[in-house]
């Protein structure tokens, strides 16, 4: 017993190291598990509040860039206003619209914390479950897609941004019916890759890429980016297209969370397809 | 003795604050983030009990983790350098000097010792950090360049900080 105690004492540093190191590794592995809702991240109430305070000070620095984006968006919206068009009809009718129902609702939010340079990047916003935000909703900004809601607390939500290993947003090339997942290789925060595009099509630099509308997360036609380069990788029958992202993640300040009111219905229907049909 | 505890206590909070509020934003200039907070582990007194050394390193790592959504990542890297610190000090520093010198820093240990000490620990820390973050051997070259660049940045900041407090910290 005495010898054992002396042995442990002699190599205490090694034992302590092993204990703490294994504990850290367990934390890393548990945290990577997407399903596990952990409170020790930036969607945590206290840390969210802390970053809100910091952000209140630093947002003035980016005011210029944000203003430019807002002006551009206002111009776009004003162009769509009814009074921007010449009205040549003689009779004005009030139509109770029973054909078009609202499918997408936008909830505006402010970015309180973000990362850009890590392998997997997250953004924290100041809207949470109180404001109707749920896990899996899409997030966009005035210029393009941002990511997908990851964890939600009452007042905050953290977003898994496009700059993340596990984010695969289905995007299509405008003017063609082809679509594929948008992947990020972890190097340049302005550039991503669009995979699984058949190589018979001829792509020009600058062709626009937007969301496909094939998932419940994003409506069709939200800007993703522009084609930078298209090349065949590894001799396969698919092109991998290098995409210049439309979103500037460095200057991100205000975002919109998209609520698809038809999502539960569509998901329920699609889940039925996975079950075997009983005769 | 109390003074040393207070100094280290303050240093802990100041460095974590600087890390999560200021240095995190260096990404805006498309540079890698330097991790100045490990200076806290470098400057812990020689006679810190081993358990306490590991515990503090783990805690400061976890503190930074919580603010950057990487639970366990910094904690693992910090635990590793705490172990390396014990090995390095037991090999290079005599027991007598450990009795007379309280804190290992630039003014007490001299440039050469401190440089090798910080270089070794910083490099190991960053290497461990990026290795666990990427977990992909294919990007080994990219990883290596990233580690070297960030090590340079962190060391630069460590030495600037040390030179700022050069005279003051002879005993603290």
Interface residues (C-beta under 8 A of the other chain):
Chain A: X12 X13 X14 X16 X17 X19 X20 X21 X23 X24 X25 X26 X27 X28 X29 X30 X31 X38 X40 X41 X42 X44 X47 X54 X58 X115 X116 X117 X118 X119 X120 X122 X158 X186 X187 X250
Chain B: X21 X24 X25 X27 X28 X32 X33 X50 X51 X54 X55 X57 X58 X61 X62 X65 X66 X67 X68 X69 X70 X71 X72 X73 X75 X76 X79 X80 X82 X83 X86 X87 X132 X133 X134 X139 X142
